[in-house]
Amino acid sequence: MKDEIHPNYVETTVTCGCGNSFSTRSTKPELKVDICNACHPFYTGKLKYVDTAGRIEKFQKKFASTGYASLKRNKKQTEDTAGAQTE
């Protein structure tokens, strides 16, 4: 390895949004993550929505008043056109 071209490899503290923290080694002294093995659904076996941008609430607000009527209407139209083709 060439001297003075590689970053320093230091002890690192990783902190998760759930409050869990652990130590490892990295080129940065501190890392902050949104999800870790203590709160990830794959490791815990529990369903959890990870929504940092508010997309789920935006979707629920958008379809709260219509009740998914637009999705049913498109399905009905395709069934009607399929029936018309068989006649």
Beta strands, then each sheet from edge to edge (+ up, - down):
strand 1: 10-16
strand 2: 21-26
strand 3: 30-33
sheet 1: 2+ 1- 3-
end
